[in-house]
Every structure is written in structure tokens, then in C-alpha cells.
Amino acid sequence: MKRIAVVGASLAGVRAAQELRAQGYDGGIVLIGEEQHLPYDRPPLSKAFLAGTASPASLELLDAGDLASLALDFRLGVRATALEPGNRRVLLSDGGSVHADGVVIATGGRARTLPGFEAAHTLRTLDDALALRSALVPGVRVAIVGAGFIGAEVASTCRSLGLDVTVLEALAAPLAPVLGAELAAVCARLHADHGTDLRCGVSVAGMDAAGVRLADGELVPADVVVTGVGMTPVTDWLAGSGLTVGNGVHTDAGLVTELPQVVAVGDVAHYHSAGVGRRHEHWTNASEQAPVAVANLLAGQTSRTYTPSGYVWSDQYAGTLQLAGHPRPDDTLSFVDGDPSSTSFVAVWQRDGSTVGVFALNNAKLFNRLRRPLRLPAAV
């Protein structure tokens, strides 16, 4: 391969470019990114950067030495609009195109929006964070729709700025489908302990200048509204490419699409193992997938398969939450250190006598020890 196009200039795309060089590829690498910014790290956007304690420069994923050693051909501020495998071309929104013998799809996703909330803030990009940060002036009331990781982290940051915060969640408890009722209650307690008004089991109808209107007609007063209701994988540009899409780009267990010269990594990759598809939207996953996808791209076939660690972390208020593995609702949860009322504890999920998941609040040392031998299912 003389040239490889990496479509997507966030973490997954950068890691793929780094892996290409690490695995001996010395051809051209074109890194295509829709944003004007050089690649940057997203997790601080809802935390230190939003709070104003981190600068844009501190988020950059590549330093001067990286830029020199990787020798990337950047195409920033343009979108990929089509993939033409037969012509080995990626078409771009500026009317240009990139000829490539191989393609890494790392387009990630766009923040999902809700009907009636078109004027609300979302938090997916650096520009989103800049816009939200400028709106968080002293005295504003903030309403956040969604109590997932992004919603909780934004709420935490807003409270650290001394702002009144209301979080509106449709579920009975935050992150209940992922953590189960007992641990979801811990997340709810973090909000309550730090003065956030968490309202679960509510439906929203829309927003206006006065705030958020609930489905039952109640008005939640707010000057700033943020929606954190997930993301949608960016796959529209692949129409007509011959690739299978649907909740991401479908790949085999080695992150290879139907075309061996095209692989997918990161939030957009919907990989299949044992006949079951899975897609992850977490930082660790984007890093872990790159070595496997690149090895298979360079080999021209699936020679390696991907096994996820399932590792996720979230900083909320005074707590650092860590999760590893892929627990199911029917797994047995037990506490191996502390209890759910503690400010520090570790819990594990077990299935058929084996540990399949670990969760910790403010106990990284024990968490890391327990996650190492974790048995991960091939698919869930």
C-alpha cells in the first residue's frame, strides 16, 4: 500500500496512524478531519476544560515530535462525503479527493439531539465546549437532559463553578441499565450530596427562553440547557460504498469490513463476534482497537481479533468511577471492599463462578488488581 487514508482525526484516527508507523508502514498517511483543530483529547471537555482550568493546547494529542515522526498529510476542516472502493478514492466536502490503497474509518459520531431542543447545548467537540463554557457565567441556572456520563460530568463541573443545576433523567436511576439498581443509586447519591437537583423518571417535551418543559407541563427554570443523550455514528458518507452500516460500520471480529482494504475503529466500529454485534463509545476502546485493525489492514486479511477490556472511567464531583468488563443484569453483584454507602468501595460481578466485571468508587489500586484477570465474554 502506497497511501492509507484515515478518515477521522480524533483519538481512534490518531491511534491508527501511530500504529501504522509502529507496525512498520512507511507509505503516505492522510488524516482527514471535519474539524479545523489538530487532533485533541475529548474527556477533559466536560471536566477541566469546561471549568476553565485547561487550555486548548493542553488537549492536543500530538506534540511537535509526534507530528514530525508520523509525517501525516493533514486534511482538516473537510468532511469525507463518499467512499469509492472501486476507484480507491475518498471524496471530500471541498470538492477534492484522496486516492488511497487502504482506508481506516474512524469518523466517530455526532451528539444526538432531541426534538424541541435544537437550541440546547451539546458536548461532543472542542467548539461545543467553548460555546458552553462561555455560557456558564455566574448566576445562571443550568438544566441538563440526561444523567449518563456526559450529563453527570457536566453537572459536576457546573456545581464546581457554583451554579444551580437540575438534571433530568428518563430512567429510574442514572446508568441503571449499565450498573444495575444498587450501583445506580450510588451515582444518584453523588448528585444529591453535591447539591444537584436530580429528577429521575421524567420526560421532557421541549425548551424555551424560560427553561425546560416537562411532559406533564411543569417548567424547570433554566438559563442554559444541555442535552447529553448519546451520539449517532457518522456513517452517512458511506452510502453506495458497498459497506454494511447500521448503528455504525459493520466489521468482523478483527474490525475488517467486507472490503479487506477497509477497517473501522473507535465509536463508529460495530464489530461482530460469534454472530453478535457490539459497539463501544469509550476512550479506552478507541485506543485498544487500533493495533488490531491496523495489523489486519496491513496483512490484507483478518489475522487478529479484538477482545475488549470494557474499561470506562468517569470523574463526577468528588468521585472517580471505574468500570471494567461487560456485566449482565443476571450476574451476581458483591462488594469486596467497603459498601455502597462508603465514599470508597469496590464491587465485582460474577457469572458461573468467574468474575466478569469490576466497579470501583475512589479505589483505583484494588480496582486495577481485580480487573487484570478479568474473564471477558466473546460477545454479549
N, C-alpha and C positions, 0 to 999 in steps of 0.2 A: 504494500500500500504506500503510495507516494504522498497522499494527503488524507487526513481524517478531520471531519467536521464535528465539533462538539456543540450541540445546539442547546444552549442554556448556560449562563455564566454565573450560577450560584454555586453552592458548596459541591453538589454532585458533579457538576461540569468541571469545576476546578480539580476535584479529586481524580476524575477520569483523566484529565490532561496530565496531572502529576504521575499517575500510574502508567500512562503511555510511555513517558520518559523513563520511569523506574524500571519498566519491563523491557527496555532496550529499543523502543521505537524512535528512529531518528528522522522520520519524514516530517512533513509540514502538519501543523495542528492549527486549525482555525476555530477560534472560540467566539460563538455568536451569542450576543446578549441583548435582550429587549431594552434593558435599562442603560442609561448613559454612564452609570457608575462602573468603576472597576469592581471585580468580584468582592463581596463583603459577607460577613457573618451575620445571620439573622437573629439568633437567640437574644442578643443584647438589645434588640429593637424594642422589646416590651419591658425591659428592665433598666439597665444603666443608661442606655442611650435615651430612652423616653424620659428618664428622670433628669437628664441634662448633665450627667456625670461622666459620660463617654462621648468622644468626638467621632465624626465620620472616619477619620484616619485610623482610629483605634479598631475599627471593624474590618479593615482590609484583610483579605485572606492571603494576599501575595505581597511580599516585600520586594525591594529592588533586586535582591539576589535571585529570588524565585522568577521574577519576570525575565531576567537575563538567561537563566539556565533553562527555562521552559521554552523560550523562543516562540511564543504564541503570536499568531496573527489575529489580533482582536478586531471583531466587527461589533461594535457596541452601538446601542441606540437604534437597532433594527430588529425586526421580528422575522423569524422563518415563516414563510407563507405557504410553502409546499415542499414536498419531498418527491423527487422524480428518480426512483431507483434505476430505471432503465437508462437514463441519461447520466446517472451518478451526479445529480445536482440537488442542491438545496436552494430554493428560490427565496429571495429576501424582500422585505416590505419597501425598500428603497429602489426596487427595480433591478437590483443586481442579483447575482447568484454565486454559489460556491461549488466548484467541482470537487467531489470527494470520493475516494475509493471505499471509505468506511464512515459510518455515522454513529455518534453516541447521542441518544436523545435524553436530555436532562432538563426538560422545559418546566418541570415542577408544576405549580398550579397558581390559580388566581383566587383571591379571597372570595368566598361565596357571599352573595348579597341576598337580602330579604325584600319581598315586595313591600313598598311603603317606607323603606329605609334607604332610599337612593342617596339621601343627603347625609347619611351617617358616616362616621369614620370607620375604616377597616385598618388592619395592621398586618401587612404582608411584606411591604417593601420599605426601603430607606425613605423614599419620598412620602409614603404613608406615615411613617414615624415622625418625620419632620413636620408634616401638617398637623398631626395630633399633638405633638409637643408644643407647637405654637398656640394651640387652643387651650392648653392646660394652664391658664393664668389663675392667680389666687382668687378664691371665692366662687369659682364655677362649680356647678353640680354636674356630676358625671353619671350617666346611665349606661350600663354595659349589658348587651343582649348576648347571653351565652356564658356559662361558667366552666368551660373547658380550660385547657392550659393557657391559651392566649388571653381569654377573658379574665381568668384568675390573676395572671401576671400583670395585666394592665390595671386591674383593680388594686393590686398590691402597690404598684408604683404610684397610682393616683393617691392612695391613702398616705404614702410616704411623703407626698407633696402637700398633705394637709387638706385634701379635697374631700367633699362629701361624695360617697359612691353608693350606687344601688346596682346590684347585679340581678338580672332577670334570667331565670333558667327554666326551660320547659320540663326537664326531668325532675324526679322527686328529690334527687340529691346530685351534687356535682360529680361527674365522671362515674356515675354508678354502673353503667354497662361495662366499663373497663376494670374498675376496682372492686365492685360489689358494694352492698349497702353499708357494711361496717366501716370500711376504709373511706367510702364516700362521705360518711358522717364526719370523719376527721377533717376532710377538706372543707366541709361546711363550717366546722368549728374554727378553722383558721380565719375564715371571713368574719365570723361573729366576734372572735377575740380581738380583732383589729379594727372594729368599728364599721365594717362594711355591711350594708343592708342587703342581705342575700334573700331573694324571694324565689323559691322553687315551685315547680308545678304550675307556672303561669304561662299564658300565651300572649304574644304581642300582636297588635293589629296595625300599628304604624307609628309615625312620629311627626311632630310639627314643631313650631318655634317654642312651644311650651314644654315639650318633653316627649315621653313615650306613652302611647295609648295602649292599654291592655285590652284583650279580647272582651273582658267583662265591662269595658267602658271606663275603668279607673285611669286617671292620668298620673304618671310618675314624673314629677317635675325634673327637668334636666336642661342644662345649657349646652352640654356636649354629650353626644350619643355615639357609642362604639358598638359595632356588631362583630362578634367573634364566633361565627357559626360554621367554621370549617373552610375548606378550599375545594376548588374544582380543577382536576388535572387539565393541563393545556395540551390538547390533542387535536383541536380543530384544523390545524395546519396540515395534518396527515391525511385528510380526506383525499381519496383517489390514489393513495400511495400503495395500496395492497396490504397494508398492515392492519391487524385487528386491534381496534380500540374499544373502550367501554370501561369507565372508571379507571382510566389510564391506558398505557400501551401494553398490550399483552405480550408476554415473553414466556420462554420455558424456564426451567429451574436455574439455568445459567444466565438469565437476563438477556437471552438472544431472541430476537423476533423471528418471524417466518423467513426473513432475509438474513443469512449469516453475516452479512456485512453491516448489519444494523442492530445495535443493542440499546437498552434503555436502563437508566439508573435514577435513583432518588424517588421523590414523591410521585413521579409520573409512571414509574415502573409497576406494572401489575403482573407479577410473576406467578407461574403455576408449578406446583409440585404435588405429585401423587393425585393429579386431577383436580386440585383445589387451588383457586387463585387467592393471592394476598397482595395488598399494597400498604406501605407504611409511609407516614408523613413526619418522620423524626430525623434529627440531625445525625445521630449515630448510624442510622440505616443508610443515609446518603454516602457516608464515608466507607461503610463496610461493603457496599455493593460494588464500588468502583474497581477494586482489584480483580474480582471475578469477571465482571463484564468485559474489562479490557483484555484479560487473558484469553477469553473466548473470541473476542473480536480479532485479535492478532492471530489466533490459531485457525480462524475460519470455521470453527465448529465448537460445540459445547463440550469442553474438556473439564470444566469445573462447575460445580453447582453452589448456589448461595444458601447458607444457613444463617438466619437472623439471630442476633443476640436478644432482640426485643428490648434493648435498653433505652429508657426515657428518663429525663430529669426535668424538674420544674422548680424554680425559686419563687416561693409565694410567702409574702410577709416575712416572718422570722423563721420560715421553714424551707428546707431543701427536701423535696420529694424525689425518690428514685424508684424506678420500676425496671425489672428485667424479666424476660420470659414472656410466655403467652398463656396466662391462666384462663381457665374457662369457668363459667358460673357454677358448674357442679364440682369443681375442685375444692379440697378441704383447706380452709384458711386457719393458721395458728400463729400465735405470737411467740417468738423465740427470745426476744429481749424487750422488756417494757410492755406496755399495753396501750390500747387506743386512746386512753386519756392522758398519756405521757407526752412530753414535748420532744422525746426521742424514743424511737422503738423500731423494731424490725419484725416483719411478718413474712411467712412463707406459705405458698400454696403447694399442696401435694396431690398427686394422682397415681394410683396404683403403687404406692409406696415410694415414689420418687418425687423430689422437689422439682416443680415445673415453673415456679415464679417466686420472685423475691420483691418485697416492697419495704422501703425504709423512710422514716422521717428523721432527719438530722442524725444519722448514724452511718456515715459513709464507710467507715472501717469494716464493720461487721457485714454490711451490705456487699461490699466488694469481695469479701471472703466467701460468702454464701453463693454469690452468683457464678463464681468460676466453674464449679462442677455441674452447673445447671443443665438438666436434660431438656432439650427443646424438641417439640414435636415437629415432624417433617412438614405438616400443614395443619391448619385449624379451620 
